[in-house]
Amino acid sequence: MKKLLFCLLCLFIGSSMGAAESLWQWGQEDYKRGQQLTLESLEFSVIVTDKNGEELYRNFDQENREWVDLKDIPLTLQLATIIAEDKRFYSHSGVDIKGIGRAAWENFQAGGIAQGGSTITQQLARKVFLNDERSYERKLKEMFIALGIESRYSKDEILEMYLNTVPYGPRTNGVAVAANEYFNKTPRELTAAESLVLSVLPKDPVRLARKTEVNTWLGDCPIAFVADTCSPFKDLNYDFSRVESLLFAVAKNLNWPQKKAHEVWGELRDIKLPQNKRWVNDDFQHFRFYLENFLADNNLTIAEMGDGVIIQTTLDKALQQKFIAQIDQKSNTLQAEHWISNVATIVIDHKSRGPLVWIGSKDYWNNQIKGQIDMLQSRRQTGSTIKPFVYAAAIDQGYQPPTIFYDSVTWFRNDRFRLSNADGQFLGGIRMKQALAYSRNIPAAKALLLAGGERAVKSYLDERFGFDIMDHYPKHPFGWTLALGTAPVKIADLANAYATLGSNEQKDLCPILSITTFKGEKVSHPCQVKITRRTNQTTNYFISEILSDENARPKDWNKLVSTAQPMAIKTGTSSKRVNGQVMPVDDIVVGYTPNATVLLWAGNTDGNALKPGSVAIFSIGETWRDLANTMLAHDSALAGSFKAPVALQNINGSLATLDYQPPGYENLSRYVGYNVERGINPLNKLDHER
């Protein structure tokens, strides 16, 4: 007890004896919890499930942990772990006063909790009894539990529990499992270099486990140094990495000759961790990392939740596996006929605003297609799939679907390029409804200008539909090409923008339904506090009505994309010039109901062009249709029909509000030398409508 009070007094320098005693009274319960630590306390797991409770994977899983005695763990691994995590492990009583002082100073400078100063015993306390909440109260609880653990167990026993508990990668907990997964060995068989690799992993297990070539972990020499002879043994200015610093510290502690240290360093350079681990469920790899990154962005990590929790996500395991099977069937055909090597797809449930399906690539482990890159998180040009949002901006400025555009040869002022359509044809005077349904380029560019121009539309897209074009490209002059999808956006953000059109609510994607302990107690999570913003329901309905009207689309498109139940559908293809020829690059088809959105991207991860003529409607239209029909058949609640939020009138085949007053086209005169639209009244019929 005196030892405990002495530690507390040291921790809170300047506090009175009475304050320390009050603090001790407050922490007694946690101190006793630490004393009650047993091996059974380590059996809890973090289980990640789909929306129906079907398990997707586990972290900290007792089925994936094998106990190993400390005597069977190499001394190099023990020592490197102590140096990496807690240098004064054998000299403190569970709480490192110097470490806390250093962390307190760092936190003071950072204005928050930037460092924790946690000892190995505290880390064990957190993993078994607490979560990773960043608060001073949790830190105090962690300290009291650690002091309780130290009062019952020896240092070697604590180190043994820690090494059997700590995560070395996703679903790789404890040295026995890690040694087997990474090196196909028992801990006793590990070399010094392999022990060093494992000692580094717990600090950042997810990121480092992905960097499979250990030579990418190593440091570097100054630029002027000869690359072939660069090593920490030859250059005083060598930029040491974490694993190399540990190597030198262990070598000094164990009195290794320089020759042995050099041999171990050479072995480190040659180590390659396996990519395809047996614990991996390939169907959910990209979702796993998306979820973990989402939690990390909100100051949470699965590996440190501890105490056993169940994370119920929005994913639908059965639906995702159906999608994967269908994509596999189409894969060879897409490659052979269209030069499409990779696809990605997402389904969003509008109610939860979480993904029901998240497939970032067709094959996570395929290095030829760079399958580990999550294309749903990648920024790509959107092609014509941006056009509905550009028209929405124009509608919000009063240019409703009866608005007439002239789809004709157009030059813009101060621009040497002539704007044309993808088919090289011109349709003359057409209304907004036909212009969007036929995905004409010239009317879309004019709609952007009527809506206020590039800057106004960029702000509109960001604020109303969750794009972040302005943040990422604040000074890039897209001009009228913004209406044709030249601004790169994340594919998942594009899908979520369509979910906003369908649901009339703009909010961020959130993959979590609930987090509960094994006892059923609710744990707060980020998705409970996400902000929802209402959007213009009438504008959204106009767009949805146009995109879901099969009679408005070209007839040959309907046979490719029309689904069993009506959906609003848009396609888009980005392009680039290759040897003077315009070539397709990204193909996207997206469709939505009031309740769900499904998007399919296809292309090459490295941005290589597709086969000439492989535009989205013809290359992946049928594939998207089959996926959409699978979704609708899988869950009928995801279907639905769009309903007008207010009374509307029909003007020559296009809908408008009852108080519709057509604005003029004077805005175009600032950009177009010959403004055919000026003076045209949308209330009158066009020649082909008479």
N, C-alpha and C positions, 0 to 999 in steps of 0.2 A: 504493500500500500504506500509506504514512504517513497519507494522508487517511482511509483506511478505519479504521486503528487509532485515529486521533484521534476519529472518530465513535463507535467502540465504547467508548472511554474516557469520552466524554461521556455515552453511554447508561447506563453503569454507574458513576456517580460513587461514589467511595469504594472501588472495587475496585482491587486491585493491578495493576501492569503484567503480572505473571505470569498473573493471572486473565484479563486481557484477551487475552493471547496464547493462552491455553488455549481461550478462547471462539472466537477466530479460527480455531484449528485445527479446532474442532468445526464451524464454519460454512463452511469452505472449499468443501465440495461444493455447498452451496446457492448460495454466491456464484458459482461457476462455472455453475450452472444458469441464473442470471440473465444471465450473459454470453452464454449460448447461445440466448437468446430470439430466435426468428425469426417471421415471419408464419405459417409452418406450425404454430407452437406454438399458434396461436389457432383452429385448426380443430376442436377438440374440442367436443362437444355433451353436454348432459344429455338422455338419451332416457328417456321414461316409456312403459313398455309394459304390456300387460295380462298376465294369468297365463300366457298361451300365447306370450308374446314379440311379440305384435302391437303395433306402435307406436300409442300414443294421441296423443302430441304431443312436441315437443322444446322445450327451453330452451337458449339459447346455441347455436343451430343454425347451422352454416356455410351451409346452404341459405337461411337467412333473414338473412344478413349480406352487405352490399355495402360494399366498401372505398371510402373517400372521402379524398382528400388534405386535409391541414390547411388549405391555402390556399383550399379550397372550403367550409370551415366558417366561418360568420359569426363575426366577432370578439366579438360580444355573447355568443354561445353559449360560445366558448372562455373568455372572461373570467368569465362567470357560473359556469361549471363549476369553474374554479379557485377562485373565492371560496367556492363552496358546499362543495367537497370538500377543498381543500388551499391555504389562503391563501398559504403560504410556498413554493409549488411551485418557483418559480424561484430560491430562495435556499438550499434544502437539498440534500443529496447523496443523496436517496432516502429518508432517515429524518429526521423532524422532531423534534428534541430537545425543543423546547418543547411540541409536541403530545403527545409520549410522557409528559412530566412531568405535563401536565394530566390525561391519561388515567390515569396511575398513581395520582394523588391521588383521582380519581373512583373507581377500582377499589378503592383502600384503604378509602374510605368505604362503598362498596357491599359489601365483603367478597367480591368476585369480579370477573370481567372484565365490567364494564359498558360501558366504552369501549375502543376499540382504538387511537385516535390514528393511524390509518393514513393515509399520504400517497397521492396518486394512483399513484405508482410501486408502493407496497406493495399497493394494491388490484389493480393490474394483475398483480403477482406472484401474489397469492392466486387470482385468477380463472383464470390460466393454469396454475399449478403446484400449487396447494394446494386445500384445501376450507375450509369455514367453521367448523371445530372451534374452540371457544373454549378455548384452552390457551396457556400461556406458551411452550411449545416451538414450537407452530405460529407464534406471533407472532415468535419469534426467527428461525425459518426464513424467514418473510416478509421480515424486515428484511435478512437476508443476500442473498436473491434480489434485493430492490429495489436494494441497493448494487451488485450485479453488473450489473443492467440499466443503472443510471446510469453505470457505468464504460464501457459500450459505446455507449449511445445519447445523443443530445442531448435537451434538455428538449422541444423541439418534436416530435421523433420519438416520445418517450414519450407526450406528450399526444395525438398523432395515433393511436397504438395504443389508448390508453385510450378515446377518443371513438368508435373503431370497435369497441370490445369491450363497453362498459358496457351493462347491461340498462335499457331504458326502459319496460318492461312485460313481461308474460308473452309469451315468444317474440318479443320485439322488441329486438334487440341491435344497438347501433351507431346513430349519428346518421342514416345514410342510410336505413335501414329505418324508424326512428322518424319521420323527417320525412315519409316517404311514407305510413306507416300513419295517422298522426295528422292530417296536413295536406295530403296528396296533393301534396307538393312535393319538390324536391331540397333538400339543406341550404343551398345557395347562395341559394335563393329564400325562406328563412325570414325573417319579420319579427322585429323585436326582441322583441316580446311572445311570439311562438312559440318563439324561442330561449330565453327565460326559462322557459317551461313545460317544455321539454325538460331544461333544466339542473336542475330540481327533481326530476324523475322518478326518477333513479337512487337517491336516498336511500330511497325507499319505493315501488318501481315497481308492485307488485301492488295496493296499496290506492289509490294516487292514480289509476292507470289506470282503476279502477272509478268514481271520482268524476269523471264526464265533464264537468260544468259547472265551469269553472275559477273562476267567482265563488264557489263553495263552498270554494275553497282560501284565499280572501282573509281578511284580518283584520277587525276590527270596532272601532266606537267605544264609549265609555262609554254606559250605558243612557240617560242624560239627553240625549245628543246626538240631533239630528234625523236620522232615518234617511236621508232623501232627500239630505242634504248631507254624509253621513259619508264621509270620505276621509282618507288618510294625509297629505294636503297641508294640511288645515285644523284638525286636532285634535292637540294635543301628546300626549295620552294614548292615541292610537290604538294598538290592539293589533296590531302588525305580524305578518303571516304570513311564512313562509320565502320565498315567491316575491317578496313586496313588499320584504323586506329586501335581497334580491338586486338588485331593480330599482334601489333607491336607491344601493346600493354600486356597481353598474355605471355608473349615471348620474354619480356623483361621479368615478369613475375615468376616464370618457370625456368629462367636462366637458359633459354634456348640459344644455341650458337646462331650466328647470322645465317649460316648456310641452311639450317633447318627453317628459319623464318622465311628465307627466300624460296625454299622449296614449297612451303605451304602457300605463299603468295602466288607462285606459279600454278599450283593446283587450283586455287580460287579462280584464276583466269579461264580455266578449262571446264569448270563445272557448268552444266546445263540442267536446270530443273525440268522435270517432265511437264508437258503441257496438258496431257489428257489424264487427269487423276481419276482413280476408280470411284471416288465419292461424288464425282460431278454428274449431275443430271443435265445433259446437253440442252434439253428443251427449254431450260429456264436460266441459262447462263447470263444473257444480257439483262434479263429482268432482275436477277440477283444483284448485279452491279449497279443497275439503275436504282433499285431500292436502297442499297447500302449508301450510294452517293447522295440520295435524297435525304436519308437520315443524317448523314455527316453534315450536309448543308444546314441541317437544323440542330446541330450540336448533339447528335445521337450516333451511336455505333452499335450494331447488333452484337459484336463480339464482347462488348463490355456491359451489356444490359444485366446479366447476372440474375440470380435468384429464380431463374426459370420463367420465361414469359412466352406467350403465344402471340405472334403478329399475324393477324388476319388481313390479307391483302385483297385488292380488288380483282386480281387475276382469276380467270376461269381456266383451270388446268385442263379440263376435258376439251374445251373449245380451242385452246392453244395447240393441243396435240392433234386435233383434227386439221387445223390450219397447216401445221408442219407436214403432215402426211400429204396434203394436197399440193403443197409447194414442191415437195420431193418428186411428185409425179410429173410436174410441169417443168422441172429444172432443165433436163436435157434438151427439151424442145426450145425453150427460151434461149439457151446457149447456141444451139445450132442455127435457129432461124433468125435470131435478132442480135446475137453477140452479147446477150445479157448473162453475166456470170453471177450476179447476186441480187437478192430481193430482201426487202424488209417490210413488215406489216404491223399495224397497230389497230386495235379496236378499243374505243372509248365508250364507257357507260356514262351517259349524261347525268344520271341521278347522283352517282358517287363522284363523278368526274375523275375516275381512275381507269387505268387500262385493264381491259378484260383479256387482251392478247398483247404481248410485247415480244416481237421477234426482230432482233436487230440485224440479223443476217441469216442466210439459209443454212450455214454450217459454221458454228463458232470455231472449230478447230482447223478449218481449211485455210492454210496460210496463202495458198495461191490466189484466193479471193479476198485476203485480208479479213477473214471472218470474225476476228476478235474486235474489229471496229464496229461499234454500234451505230448503224446508219440512221436510226431514229434520233440519235443525239447529234448527228452530223449536219452541218450547214450545206445545203444544196440550193441551186436555183430552182424555182418552183414552176417555171413556165406558166401556162395559162391557168393553173389552179389558183393564182392570185387574183384573177379577174373578178370573181364574185365580190371580193372585198373592195375593189376599186369602184365597181358599180354601186356598192352599198354607200360608199363615201359620196358619190354623186347623188344618190337618192336622198341622203340626209341633207343635201343642199337644195332639194326641191325637184331634182330631175328624176321623175318617177318613170316606171316602165314604158309609158307611151312616148317618151322622148325619142325624137328622130335623129339618127346619125347618118351621115353620108359616108358609106363605105366606098371610097374612091381614092384616086391617086392623091397623096398628101405629102407636102413638105412643111416642116416647121421652121419658123424663123431662127436664124443663127445656127442651123443644123444642115450639114451637107448631105445627110442620109435621107433617102426617100423611104417612108414607111410603107410596108406591104403586108399582105396576109400570107399565112403559111402555104396556101394553095396557089398563090400568085394571081388570084382572081379578085374581082370587085363586084359587090352586090348592089351598089347604088344606095338609095334611101331605104333604110331599115330602122325598125324600132329597137329600143334597148332589149326587149325580150328576145328577139331573134338574134341580135348581135351577141348576147351572152350565150344563148342556146347553141349557136353555131361557132362560138369562140372566135369571133373576128378580132383581129389585132387593131385595126384602125379605129373602130368605135371605142375600144377599150382605152386607147391612148387619149382620145378626145374626152372620154368620161373622166379620166384623171385630171385633165386640164379644167374641165367644168367644175370639178370638185375643189379646185383651188390650187392645183399644181403639185409638184413633187413633195415639197416640204410639208404642206398641209395634209396630203394623203399619207405620208410616212407617219406623221403624228397620229392620224386617225387609226391607221392599222395597228399601231402600238397600243394606243389607249383603249380602243373598242374591242380589239380581237387578240390582244396578247402577243403580237409580234414584238421583236426588239430591234427593228431595223435602224431606228434613229440612234440607239445606244451603240450599236456595233459599227454603223456607217454614217456618222453624223455629218461628214463633209464629202462623202462620195457623191458625185453628180450622176445619179441614175437617169434623171430627166424623164422623158416620156416612156423610156424602156422599163421603168418601174412597173407599169401596167402590164408588161409582158413577162414579169417574173424574173427579172435579172438580179434582184436583191436576194442573196442567199439567206435562208432561214433554217432553223432546225425542223426536220421532218415531223417530229412529235409536236412541235408548236403549231405547225401548219394543220395537223389533224385536230388539235385542240381548238384552233380558230373555227374550223367547220363545226365542231361540237358547240361552239358559242352560237353559230348561226341556227343550229337545230334546237338548242335549249333556251335561247334568249338570255343566257347567263354567262358572263365572262369571268372565269376563275382558273387558277393554276391546276395542272394535273396533280393528283394526290393518290398514291398507290395503297394507302392504308385504310382499312375499315375499322379496325380496333386493335388495341394491345391490352392483353390481360395477363395476370399472373396465373400460375397453376391453380391457385385457390379461387380463381374467378374474379379477382379484384381488378377494376378498371385502371389502366395506366394512361395518363394524358399523352397525346401524340399530336404532331404538327397539323394533321388534316382536320382537326377539330376547330382550328382557328383561322382557316384560310378565308380570305375576303372574297365575297361574291359581289359582282357588279351587274346590274341589269343593263341590257342593251335595247336598242330601238326594235320593238317587236314587229312593227309594221314593215320596217325596212328589211328585217330578216325574213319575214314572210314573203315579201316580193321576190327576194333572191331564191328562197326555197321553192316557191311556186314555179318559177322559171326552170330551175334545174330538175324538178321532178316531173315536168310536163313532157311526156314521151312524144306528144304530137309536135312539140316545138323543136325537137332534135332532128338532125338528119336521119333519114329512115335507116340507112345502113349502119348507123351507130347503135340503134336500138337492139338489133339482133345480137350485138356484142356485149352490151352492158345492162340491158333491162333485167331487173330482178323479179323474183316471184311475187314480191310485194313492193309497192312503189317506194322509191328512194330518190332523193335529190343527188345528182351525180355530176361530177366535173372531172375532166382529164387535163393533163398538162405535160408538155415536153420541153425541157431545156435543150439548148444547142450550142455548138461552138464551130468555128471555122477550122477545117483541117485541109491544108493545101488548097485553100480558096473555096472549098465546098462546105456548105452548112451541114453539119452532122448532128444527129440526136445524141444526147448524153444521159439525161435523167428522164425516166418515164414515171408518171404518177397518175393513179386513178383513185379518187376519193368519193365516197357517198355517205349519206346520212339520212336518218329518220329523226323525228323529234326526240328519240330516246337513245340513239347510238350512232357512232361514226366509225367507218372502217376505211382505212387508207392502205394502199399498196404502192411501194416504191420499187423500181427496178432499174438496174444499170450496172456499172462497174465501180467498185469501191475507189479505185485509183483515178476515176474520172475519164477513162478512155471512152471513145465514142462508140455508139452502137451502130448496127448495120444501117446504111442509108434507107430512109423511109420507115424506120421502126418507131413511129410515134405511138404514144401511149394507147390510144383507142384500139389500134390494130395489133400492138405487140402484147399488151397485158390486159386488155379489156375483158376478155373471156375468163382469164385467171382471176381477176378481181371479182367478176360476177359470180363465179363459183364459190369464192370465199364468202362473199356477201350473202349468198343463198344459204351457205352452211351456217352462218351466224343467225340468220332469221329463223332457220329450221331448229337450231339448237335452243333458242330462247325466244319465244313468241312475244315476250314483253319488250323486246328491243325494236319491234316494228311499230308502226303508227302512222297517222296521216297528219299533214299540216293543216292547221285551222287558222283562218284569218282572224286577227285580234280585234278588228274594227270593220264596220260596213264599208264596202268598196264598190266602185263602179267599173264597168268595162268600157274602155275607149279603143275602138277598132282592134279588139283582140288582146289588149293589154290592160292590166289592172291598175287602178289609181284610187287614191282616197277621194271621198265625196267633195272635199274642199280644194281639190287639186287646181292650182293655177300655174300653167306652164311658165317657167322662167325663160328669159331670153337666152340667146347664144352669144351675147357680146363678149363673154369671157374668152371665147375661142379666138376672137380677133387679135388678141395680144400675141397669140402663138402661131396662128395659121394665116398665111398670106391671103388665100382665097377661101373665105368662110361660106361654104354653100349652105350651111344650116341656118344662117342668120335670116330671119324673116319667115321661117317655116313654122307653121302652127301645128303642134302635135295633135290638136283636137280634130284637124282635118285628115281625110284619108289620103294615103299615098296612092300613086297610080295603080300599083298592082293590087291594092285593097279595094278598088272601086268595082 
